[in-house]
Amino acid sequence: MLEKRRGVLLFVFFLFILAILPLNYYEANRACMVMGGNLHDQLKEGNAQKMQSNKIEADVRENEKYFRPSKLPILNDRYFETSFMDDFYGKETSEIKLPEELFKTQEDAILNYFSILREAANPEEGKLAGCGTIGNAMLPYPIAYQFLSADAQKNLSYKKYVETFQNILHINLIKMKEVPTYEPSKYIRYFIELETIEGSEKEASYFAYYYGFLDLIKEGEAYKIANFDLFGENYLCAPYHGWAYDAETVVDIKYGDWCGLVADRLSTQQDGYVKKIYFNGTDGKEYFVEFYELTNGTDIEIAQYMKKDGEWSLIQLDPESCIRDSVVESLR
C-alpha cells in the first residue's frame, strides 16, 4: 500500500515538472517583448542558417546604405585623414589650432564641421549600438569644438559640449541652405537637417532626424558657429493630426481662412525639398510662402514674399495676429 502511494506521488511530481518546464524555458529565453513578439539577441553567424534557407551576401561597396535610410546624398562627405585628428590627441582645447582654410567660407565652416563629426561617437551607458569601437569614437570632439565662436565657447564649456553628443553615434548632414533674416544681423543663418544613429536599451540602434537653424559669425577671416537650434522630427504627428504640417493647407487656412488674404492659390512650385506656394491676394498683390520639406514629409515654413515693383521682397506676416484681431473685434 505504501509503495503504491509512493508511486502515485512520483507520478504527480513528474506531471508537475512537465507542466512548469515550458514556462521556465520561456521566461529564461525571453529578453523582452516588442510589438507582441519576443525580442531576441541578434543572430550570430553560427545560427543564422536556422532562420533562413538562402544566405544573402552583402556587397561591402554598399556600406553607405547602412547609414542612410533617406534618399538624399550626404553633404558632410569631406575626408579627413585619421592622422590629422591624431595630431591633436591629448591636447587641451586651448592648444588646438586648426588650418584657416577650414573656415574660409560659410559653406566650408559648416561642411568641415559636420564632416569631422560624422564618425564621432559618444556612447551612453546602457544604450547599445554597433560592435566594438564606433567610427572615430571621441577623437573628433576637441577638433569640432574649435568651430564654435569665442562667445559660444564661453557659454558652453568643452565638457558640456561633449555631453550634448551623448548617445549620438553617427551624423549625416543631408540638407543645408542659407535662409533670410528679417532683422539686420551680424549673423548668417542656415537651415540644416541631420540624420543620426542612436543607441537604445533594446540592443537595437535607431535613425533619428533633426532640423534646425545654425548661425555663423565672422571672426577675423574665419566663419565660426555662434548659435545652433535643433528640433527633433516626429513621424507620428502629421499622419494623425494633419493640416499644420502640409504647406498648401497651411496657406489655405492661415493666410486664407484666418487672414482673408488668399483670393486664388496657384500651383505649387517645388525644387527638391524647397516648396513655394504662390497666391493672388485679396488686396490685388502677389505673394508666395516658402517651405522646406523634411525627411518625415512635413513642411516647415521659412519665409514670406510679396511682389513689389516687379521684384519679390521679403515680408513678415503673422497669421496668429489675424486670429487675435478677430477675437478682439468680436468682443467689441
C-alpha positions as CSV (number, residue, x, y, z in Angstrom):
1,M,0.0,0.0,0.0
2,L,2.8,2.4,0.9
3,E,4.7,1.5,-2.3
4,K,1.5,2.2,-4.4
5,R,1.0,5.6,-2.7
6,R,4.7,6.5,-3.3
7,G,4.3,5.6,-6.9
8,V,1.3,7.9,-7.3
9,L,3.2,10.8,-5.7
10,L,6.1,10.3,-8.0
11,F,3.8,10.3,-11.0
12,V,2.1,13.5,-9.8
13,F,5.5,15.2,-9.3
14,F,6.6,14.1,-12.8
15,L,3.5,15.7,-14.3
16,F,4.2,18.9,-12.3
17,I,7.7,19.1,-13.7
18,L,6.5,18.6,-17.2
19,A,3.9,21.4,-16.7
20,I,6.3,24.0,-15.4
21,L,9.3,23.3,-17.7
22,P,7.9,25.1,-20.8
23,L,7.1,28.1,-18.6
24,N,10.6,28.2,-17.1
25,Y,12.2,27.8,-20.5
26,Y,10.0,30.6,-22.0
27,E,10.8,33.0,-19.1
28,A,14.5,32.2,-19.3
29,N,14.8,32.8,-23.0
30,R,12.5,35.8,-23.2
31,A,14.7,39.0,-23.0
32,C,11.7,41.3,-23.5
33,M,8.7,41.7,-25.8
34,V,8.3,44.3,-28.5
35,M,5.1,44.7,-30.6
36,G,3.7,41.5,-29.3
37,G,6.7,39.4,-30.3
38,N,9.8,38.1,-28.4
39,L,12.9,40.2,-28.9
40,H,16.0,38.0,-29.1
41,D,19.7,38.9,-29.3
42,Q,20.9,39.5,-32.8
43,L,21.6,36.4,-34.9
44,K,25.1,35.2,-34.8
45,E,26.7,33.7,-38.0
46,G,26.6,30.2,-36.5
47,N,22.8,30.1,-36.1
48,A,21.8,32.4,-39.0
49,Q,21.1,29.4,-41.2
50,K,18.4,28.2,-38.8
51,M,16.4,31.3,-39.7
52,Q,16.9,31.5,-43.4
53,S,17.4,29.0,-46.2
54,N,19.3,31.2,-48.6
55,K,22.3,33.1,-47.4
56,I,22.5,36.7,-48.7
57,E,25.9,38.0,-49.4
58,A,26.4,41.7,-48.6
59,D,28.3,43.9,-51.0
60,V,30.9,45.7,-49.0
61,R,30.8,48.5,-51.5
62,E,27.3,49.4,-50.4
63,N,28.1,50.0,-46.8
64,E,26.7,53.5,-47.2
65,K,23.2,52.1,-47.2
66,Y,23.5,51.1,-43.6
67,F,23.9,54.8,-42.7
68,R,21.3,56.1,-45.0
69,P,17.5,55.4,-45.0
70,S,16.9,58.8,-46.5
71,K,17.3,59.3,-50.3
72,L,19.3,62.5,-50.3
73,P,23.1,62.3,-50.7
74,I,25.1,63.3,-47.6
75,L,26.7,66.7,-47.7
76,N,29.3,66.2,-44.9
77,D,31.5,63.9,-47.1
78,R,34.8,65.7,-46.8
79,Y,37.5,63.3,-45.9
80,F,40.0,63.9,-43.0
81,E,42.9,61.6,-42.5
82,T,43.0,59.9,-39.1
83,S,46.5,61.3,-38.8
84,F,45.0,64.8,-38.9
85,M,42.9,64.1,-35.8
86,D,45.7,62.1,-34.2
87,D,47.9,65.3,-34.2
88,F,45.5,66.8,-31.6
89,Y,45.1,63.8,-29.4
90,G,45.6,64.5,-25.7
91,K,45.9,68.3,-26.2
92,E,43.9,70.8,-24.3
93,T,41.2,72.5,-26.5
94,S,43.0,75.8,-26.0
95,E,46.1,74.3,-27.6
96,I,44.4,73.2,-30.8
97,K,44.9,75.5,-33.8
98,L,43.2,74.4,-37.0
99,P,44.2,75.5,-40.5
100,E,42.5,78.7,-41.6
101,E,41.1,77.2,-44.8
102,L,38.7,75.1,-42.8
103,F,36.7,78.3,-42.0
104,K,37.4,80.2,-45.2
105,T,33.7,80.4,-46.4
106,Q,30.4,79.9,-44.8
107,E,29.9,76.6,-46.6
108,D,33.4,75.4,-45.7
109,A,32.8,76.1,-42.0
110,I,29.5,74.0,-41.9
111,L,30.6,71.2,-44.2
112,N,34.0,70.8,-42.5
113,Y,32.4,70.9,-39.0
114,F,29.9,68.1,-39.8
115,S,32.4,66.1,-41.8
116,I,34.7,66.0,-38.8
117,L,31.8,65.0,-36.6
118,R,30.3,62.4,-39.0
119,E,32.3,59.5,-37.5
120,A,32.3,60.8,-33.9
121,A,30.5,58.6,-31.3
122,N,29.7,59.2,-27.6
123,P,28.0,56.0,-26.4
124,E,25.7,56.2,-23.4
125,E,25.9,53.5,-20.8
126,G,23.1,51.1,-21.1
127,K,22.2,52.2,-24.7
128,L,23.8,49.8,-27.2
129,A,24.6,50.0,-30.9
130,G,27.3,48.7,-33.1
131,C,30.0,46.3,-32.0
132,G,33.4,47.4,-30.7
133,T,34.7,50.8,-31.3
134,I,32.3,53.0,-33.3
135,G,33.9,55.2,-36.0
136,N,36.5,57.7,-34.7
137,A,34.9,57.5,-31.2
138,M,35.6,60.6,-29.1
139,L,38.6,61.8,-31.1
140,P,36.7,64.4,-33.3
141,Y,35.1,66.4,-30.4
142,P,38.0,68.6,-29.4
143,I,38.6,69.5,-33.0
144,A,35.0,70.2,-33.7
145,Y,34.8,72.4,-30.6
146,Q,37.2,74.8,-32.4
147,F,34.4,75.6,-34.9
148,L,32.5,77.4,-32.2
149,S,32.9,81.2,-31.9
150,A,34.7,82.7,-28.9
151,D,31.4,83.7,-27.3
152,A,29.8,80.3,-27.9
153,Q,32.7,78.6,-26.2
154,K,32.3,81.0,-23.2
155,N,28.7,79.9,-22.9
156,L,29.4,76.2,-23.5
157,S,32.4,74.6,-21.9
158,Y,34.1,71.7,-23.7
159,K,32.9,69.2,-21.1
160,K,29.2,70.3,-21.6
161,Y,29.7,70.4,-25.4
162,V,30.8,66.7,-25.4
163,E,27.9,65.8,-23.1
164,T,25.4,67.2,-25.7
165,F,26.6,64.4,-28.1
166,Q,25.7,61.6,-25.6
167,N,24.2,58.6,-27.5
168,I,24.9,60.3,-30.9
169,L,26.9,57.6,-32.7
170,H,26.9,58.9,-36.3
171,I,25.9,62.1,-38.0
172,N,24.9,62.8,-41.7
173,L,24.2,66.3,-42.9
174,I,21.5,65.9,-45.5
175,K,20.2,69.5,-46.0
176,M,21.8,72.9,-45.8
177,K,20.6,76.2,-47.2
178,E,21.1,79.8,-46.3
179,V,17.8,81.4,-45.1
180,P,16.9,85.1,-44.8
181,T,16.8,87.0,-41.6
182,Y,14.1,89.7,-41.0
183,E,16.2,92.0,-38.8
184,P,19.7,93.4,-39.8
185,S,22.1,91.0,-38.1
186,K,25.8,90.2,-37.8
187,Y,24.8,86.5,-38.1
188,I,24.4,84.4,-41.3
189,R,21.7,81.9,-40.8
190,Y,21.5,78.4,-42.3
191,F,18.7,75.8,-42.3
192,I,20.1,72.3,-41.8
193,E,18.7,68.8,-41.4
194,L,20.6,66.0,-39.7
195,E,20.3,62.2,-39.8
196,T,21.8,60.5,-36.8
197,I,22.2,56.9,-35.5
198,E,21.5,56.5,-31.8
199,G,21.6,53.5,-29.4
200,S,18.8,52.1,-27.2
201,E,18.2,49.8,-24.2
202,K,16.9,47.2,-26.6
203,E,20.2,46.4,-28.2
204,A,18.8,48.0,-31.4
205,S,20.1,51.2,-32.9
206,Y,17.8,53.9,-34.4
207,F,17.8,56.5,-37.0
208,A,16.7,59.9,-35.6
209,Y,16.2,63.1,-37.6
210,Y,16.6,66.7,-36.5
211,Y,16.2,70.0,-38.3
212,G,17.2,73.4,-37.2
213,F,19.0,76.7,-37.7
214,L,22.7,77.4,-37.4
215,D,24.0,81.0,-37.1
216,L,27.5,81.8,-38.3
217,I,29.6,84.8,-37.3
218,K,32.8,86.1,-38.9
219,E,35.7,86.3,-36.5
220,G,38.6,87.9,-38.4
221,E,38.7,86.0,-41.7
222,A,37.1,82.8,-40.2
223,Y,33.4,81.9,-40.1
224,K,32.5,80.3,-36.7
225,I,29.3,78.8,-35.3
226,A,27.6,81.4,-33.0
227,N,24.4,79.6,-32.2
228,F,22.7,76.3,-33.1
229,D,19.0,75.5,-32.5
230,L,17.7,72.0,-33.2
231,F,14.2,70.4,-33.3
232,G,13.5,66.7,-33.2
233,E,11.4,65.3,-36.1
234,N,8.3,63.3,-35.1
235,Y,7.0,60.7,-37.5
236,L,3.5,60.2,-36.0
237,C,2.2,63.8,-35.8
238,A,1.4,64.6,-39.4
239,P,-0.3,61.3,-40.3
240,Y,-2.8,61.6,-37.5
241,H,-3.0,65.3,-36.8
242,G,-3.0,66.9,-40.2
243,W,-3.1,70.3,-41.7
244,A,-0.4,72.2,-39.8
245,Y,2.3,70.0,-41.5
246,D,1.2,70.5,-45.1
247,A,2.3,73.6,-47.0
248,E,-0.7,74.0,-49.2
249,T,-3.2,73.6,-46.4
250,V,-1.2,76.0,-44.1
251,V,-1.5,78.7,-46.8
252,D,-5.2,78.0,-47.3
253,I,-6.0,78.1,-43.5
254,K,-3.5,80.6,-42.1
255,Y,-3.4,83.1,-44.9
256,G,-6.8,82.3,-46.3
257,D,-9.3,81.5,-43.6
258,W,-7.6,83.4,-40.8
259,C,-6.4,86.5,-42.6
260,G,-8.7,86.5,-45.6
261,L,-5.7,87.3,-47.8
262,V,-5.9,84.5,-50.4
263,A,-8.1,85.2,-53.4
264,D,-6.6,82.4,-55.5
265,R,-4.0,79.9,-54.6
266,L,-1.8,79.0,-57.6
267,S,0.0,75.7,-58.3
268,T,2.9,74.8,-56.0
269,Q,6.5,75.1,-57.4
270,Q,8.9,72.5,-55.8
271,D,12.6,72.3,-56.4
272,G,14.0,69.4,-54.3
273,Y,13.0,70.0,-50.7
274,V,12.1,73.7,-51.4
275,K,8.4,74.4,-51.9
276,K,7.0,77.7,-52.9
277,I,3.2,78.3,-52.6
278,Y,2.1,81.2,-54.7
279,F,-1.2,83.0,-54.4
280,N,-3.0,86.1,-55.5
281,G,-4.1,88.3,-52.6
282,T,-7.5,89.8,-52.0
283,D,-5.6,93.1,-51.9
284,G,-4.6,92.7,-55.5
285,K,-1.0,91.9,-54.7
286,E,1.0,88.7,-55.5
287,Y,2.6,86.6,-52.7
288,F,4.4,83.3,-52.1
289,V,5.3,81.5,-48.9
290,E,8.5,79.3,-48.9
291,F,8.6,76.0,-47.1
292,Y,11.3,73.3,-46.7
293,E,10.1,69.6,-46.7
294,L,11.7,67.5,-44.1
295,T,12.6,63.8,-44.4
296,N,9.5,62.9,-42.4
297,G,7.4,64.5,-45.1
298,T,6.3,67.6,-43.1
299,D,6.7,71.1,-44.4
300,I,8.4,73.9,-42.3
301,E,7.6,77.5,-43.1
302,I,10.7,79.6,-43.7
303,A,9.7,83.0,-45.2
304,Q,7.0,85.0,-47.0
305,Y,7.4,87.2,-50.0
306,M,5.4,89.9,-51.8
307,K,6.0,91.2,-55.3
308,K,6.8,94.9,-55.3
309,D,7.8,96.8,-58.5
310,G,8.2,93.5,-60.3
311,E,10.6,92.1,-57.7
312,W,10.0,89.6,-54.8
313,S,10.6,91.3,-51.5
314,L,10.9,89.6,-48.1
315,I,8.0,90.5,-45.8
316,Q,6.9,89.4,-42.4
317,L,3.3,88.2,-42.0
318,D,1.8,87.0,-38.7
319,P,-1.3,84.9,-39.2
320,E,-1.7,84.5,-35.5
321,S,-2.4,88.2,-35.2
322,C,-5.4,87.8,-37.6
323,I,-7.0,85.5,-35.1
324,R,-6.2,87.8,-32.2
325,D,-7.6,90.8,-34.1
326,S,-10.7,88.8,-35.0
327,V,-11.3,87.8,-31.3
328,V,-10.9,91.4,-30.2
329,E,-13.3,92.6,-32.8
330,S,-15.9,90.0,-31.9
331,L,-15.7,91.2,-28.2
332,R,-16.5,94.8,-29.0
